[in-house]
Amino acid sequence: MPNHPLATVFITHRPQLRQTALKIVGDAQRADDLLHDAYLRATACPRGALNEPVSYCHRIVRNLAIDDRRRANVEGDLFEETPDELDARCPCASPERHAIGRQHIALVCQALAALPERPRRAFELHQIDGLPLREVATQLGLSLSTTHASVQQALACCRAALPAD
């Protein structure tokens, strides 16, 4: 047996320590990995006298398991991908999705072309060119509320032109 006092504790109480990790992480292989990491961490510390070496070992295992669980949760939240996100990032989405997108663009263009000049122009300046409403109002010589109403009218027209799905 190794000559570090905590190594003996780890070897003697391995099943209980493993169970502690397993309860937190829920995966036997990950619990074994954490137990190994905890063993290395415990045996790397100075050989000072501990009042409760078993409790100390359990605390190391528990803390590592909790940290691992938190990291897994954060990574899951950050890197979880939905099928819609995968399609959106793929420049070559399915031909069907590409065709539907082109149809929707054509429908919106037709709806905008059918609008009177003021709401169409206000919509283009605000939504396409990205100008703030106040600047659009200044360029068109309209009040801010009239400009907002014009943009909303054009937006409603575009939404109505698209299929419900």
C-alpha positions in Angstrom: 0.0 0.0 0.0 1.2 3.5 -0.7 2.7 5.3 2.3 0.6 8.5 2.3 -2.0 8.3 5.1 -4.8 9.5 2.8 -4.0 6.9 0.2 -4.8 4.2 2.7 -8.1 5.9 3.6 -9.0 6.1 -0.1 -8.2 2.5 -0.8 -10.1 1.3 2.3 -13.2 3.5 1.8 -13.2 3.4 -2.0 -16.8 1.9 -2.4 -18.3 4.5 -0.1 -16.4 7.4 -1.8 -17.4 6.1 -5.2 -21.1 5.9 -4.1 -20.8 9.6 -3.0 -19.6 10.6 -6.4 -22.1 8.4 -8.2 -25.1 10.0 -6.3 -24.1 13.4 -7.5 -22.9 12.8 -11.1 -25.2 9.8 -11.9 -22.7 8.1 -14.2 -20.5 5.3 -13.0 -17.6 6.0 -15.4 -17.6 9.7 -14.5 -17.7 8.8 -10.8 -14.6 6.6 -11.2 -12.8 9.4 -13.0 -13.7 11.8 -10.2 -12.5 9.3 -7.6 -9.2 9.1 -9.4 -8.9 12.9 -9.5 -9.8 13.1 -5.8 -7.2 10.5 -4.9 -4.5 12.4 -6.8 -5.5 15.6 -5.1 -5.6 14.1 -1.6 -2.3 12.4 -1.9 -0.7 15.6 -3.3 -1.4 17.5 -0.1 1.2 17.7 2.7 1.2 14.8 5.2 -0.2 16.9 8.1 -2.3 15.2 10.8 -6.0 15.3 10.1 -8.7 14.8 12.7 -11.1 13.2 10.3 -9.3 11.8 7.3 -12.4 9.8 6.1 -14.6 12.9 6.2 -11.8 14.9 4.5 -11.7 12.4 1.6 -15.5 12.4 1.3 -15.4 16.2 1.1 -12.9 16.2 -1.7 -14.9 13.7 -3.7 -18.2 15.5 -3.0 -16.7 18.9 -4.0 -15.2 17.5 -7.2 -18.5 15.8 -8.1 -20.5 19.0 -7.5 -18.1 21.0 -9.6 -18.3 18.5 -12.4 -22.1 18.5 -12.3 -22.2 22.3 -12.4 -19.8 22.4 -15.3 -21.8 19.8 -17.2 -25.0 21.8 -16.7 -23.4 25.0 -17.9 -21.9 23.3 -20.9 -25.2 21.6 -21.7 -26.9 25.0 -21.6 -24.3 26.7 -23.7 -23.7 24.1 -26.3 -27.1 22.5 -26.7 -28.3 22.7 -30.3 -31.8 22.4 -31.6 -32.5 21.2 -35.2 -33.7 24.7 -36.1 -30.4 26.2 -35.0 -28.5 23.6 -37.1 -30.5 24.5 -40.2 -30.1 28.3 -39.6 -26.3 28.0 -39.3 -25.9 25.7 -42.3 -25.5 27.8 -45.5 -26.8 24.9 -47.5 -30.0 24.1 -45.7 -32.3 21.6 -47.3 -33.4 22.6 -50.8 -37.0 22.6 -49.6 -36.2 25.1 -46.8 -34.3 27.2 -49.3 -37.2 27.3 -51.8 -39.7 28.1 -49.0 -37.5 31.0 -47.9 -37.3 32.4 -51.5 -41.1 32.1 -51.8 -41.5 34.0 -48.5 -39.2 36.8 -49.7 -41.1 37.1 -52.9 -44.4 37.3 -51.0 -43.0 40.1 -48.8 -41.6 42.0 -51.8 -45.0 41.8 -53.5 -46.7 43.0 -50.3 -44.3 45.9 -50.0 -44.7 46.9 -53.6 -48.5 47.1 -53.1 -48.1 49.6 -50.2 -48.4 53.3 -50.6 -45.1 55.2 -50.8 -44.9 56.5 -47.3 -45.3 53.2 -45.3 -43.2 51.3 -47.8 -40.3 53.9 -47.6 -40.6 54.2 -43.8 -40.4 50.4 -43.5 -37.4 50.1 -45.8 -35.5 52.9 -44.0 -36.2 51.5 -40.6 -36.2 47.7 -41.1 -33.9 47.2 -44.0 -31.5 50.2 -43.7 -31.6 50.0 -39.9 -32.2 53.7 -39.2 -33.8 54.7 -35.9 -37.5 55.9 -36.2 -36.5 59.4 -35.3 -34.1 59.6 -38.2 -36.7 58.0 -40.6 -39.2 60.6 -39.4 -36.8 63.4 -40.1 -35.9 62.1 -43.6 -39.5 61.7 -44.6 -40.7 64.9 -43.0 -43.2 63.1 -40.7 -43.9 63.1 -37.0 -42.5 60.3 -34.9 -45.9 58.8 -34.2 -46.9 58.9 -37.9 -43.6 57.2 -38.9 -44.1 54.5 -36.2 -47.7 53.9 -37.5 -46.4 53.7 -41.1 -43.8 51.1 -40.2 -46.3 49.1 -38.2 -48.8 49.2 -41.2 -46.1 47.9 -43.5 -45.0 45.2 -41.0 -48.6 44.1 -40.6 -49.0 43.9 -44.4 -45.8 41.8 -44.7 -47.0 39.4 -42.0 -50.4 39.1 -43.6 -48.7 38.1 -46.9 -46.9 35.1 -45.3 -48.6 31.8 -44.8 -49.8 31.1 -41.2 -47.4 28.2 -40.6 
